[in-house]
Amino acid sequence: ELSNGVKVDMGAAWVHGTGVPCGSDGNECGNDELNPMVRWLQKSTDTDEYNDANNKQDPLGAGLIYTSPRGNPDTRPRDVLHASSGFVAADMDQHLMELNIGKQTVERDDANITKALDLYEKILAGASRVGAAAFLCHEGMATSTISIGKTIDVLRTNANRKYGLGFPKADDSIDSIVETLLGFYLHNLQIWHPHDLANVQLSEFIADETDFEVGGGGGEPTDDSADGITDDAAEDRIHNEGGDEGDYPGPHCNVQGGMGTILGPLQSNDVKECVICEKEVTSLDWEEDSGTILVTCGDGLKVEADFCIVTLPIACLKTAIGNHDPSDPDSIYNDMFRPPLSKEKEEAISMLQMGSYKKVFLTFDDIFWSTDASFIGLARSQLKRPQLFGKTEIGLGNYLNVDNTHAKTYGQPVLEITLAGGSAQWATGRESEKIQTAVLNFMDDSMCTNYGSSFTSRCTGCHVTRWEEDEFSQGAYAGFKLGTLERHAAALATPGWDGRLYFAGDAIIAEYEGSVHGALLSGKDAASKLLEQLVDEARSA
């Protein structure tokens, strides 16, 4: 609850795709196709309290607010942020984002938006082609150690200007609107990932390599390439499909009553009686002869169990094994797990990583800015140079993404600013007052207001999330870093200690890494494996 009484989600706040394709009412979708969060929320929602208007907005009856009806606003700017035609759900016929550059609004029909989107998609398609070529040249593993940020910078530095990818010439205006908008769209893409683009694998941006013809006379684009970089069909698949990059298809939604609603099915008395809270586990001891696991807590409580499913965040697992590097004989092993985990699991824990993502909630005495759009993209009034994404820049940088849904949807004078990548690293450990001052100064420099009002003078409160500083999370959500492979997630998902020890969480399911629905699916998978073990033992007995 913020200083003005408004309740907000400090952690995960979105259902990333309902599973129902955009434009559908969901009646033809099977239950297995729905995002598992939707199924849980359906159990939590009292449909008797829904009126006709609610049902039209949320035909799934899961208490959803269709914040981004066309899909992921971070990864698909053209057909999500700027699409002007709606589907069947309510409130879709609108642009989701307003863009402000140096306190000037970029009009929705400004041709520079289309130019920037064309360049954005061409650059990502070119990067995808580079990755696909690596696979066809049997160098696919390299795409896990090369970042998409570095690839973009190299493409823009070395690509022939006739293909339209290069940086502006020395005599071009650095702060051109197209270059500024391009930087914002790439910044927005960065928000979707647990790390800045300098640390996100190129492999995550590769379309099916069979879509590309590599060679074509010394590496020149083939005649079939529509834009000289990739064919239209491949580009469409990269940018215009729903349900990509860890999403489910369909609208992205907030939850009425907050994300805590998803815990509803777990609040029944028979489940709550089995939950012990406020206990810090210090060790897990497996007795191989008896097969039992002894769970020891810091206050002396000891629990014997036949099986154990560990759902600690990946950063806490690193702490649990002392950041042990199985390849380094001098590294120290923390003995939380006794006996030690397998080398495969230790390697997996060392290769998976928590990302930084901070929300800065600002409250004001009133709403004095536009509420036409759900999101407001901000760019500084003057860019000193084009944005580079091949290295991490610590600080607020040139761009900010402002979530305006509190003001637009509920009439609450609250703005939610997202800090990711280098800006989140800059904010970690920094005093809230300094973060507040820096963000407000950025907004005063770039964001349009009614009657020239100042955000700094009218701000009444600030709250900064601190998941990175919390010893029991040590980060926002999990993800792959450079060099991480799918086998690392699979190794952690494999039962240990002769089928007695299991791991689950958002780090362990590669397809949906870092998401709540990924964590749910991972937990379900761990439970299924445990039940299979029980059945096998019963049959043996």
Beta strands, then each sheet from edge to edge (+ up, - down):
strand 1: 15-16
strand 2: 64-68
strand 3: 97-101
strand 4: 104-106
strand 5: 252-255
strand 6: 281-286
strand 7: 293-297
strand 8: 302-305
strand 9: 308-310
strand 10: 337-338
strand 11: 352-355
strand 12: 357-364
strand 13: 375-379
strand 14: 399-403
strand 15: 414-420
strand 16: 459-464
strand 17: 477-480
strand 18: 501-503
sheet 1: 1+ 5- 2+
sheet 2: 4+ 3- 13- 14+ 15- 12+ 16-
sheet 3: 8+ 7- 6+ 10+
sheet 4: 9+ 18+
sheet 5: 11+ 17-
end
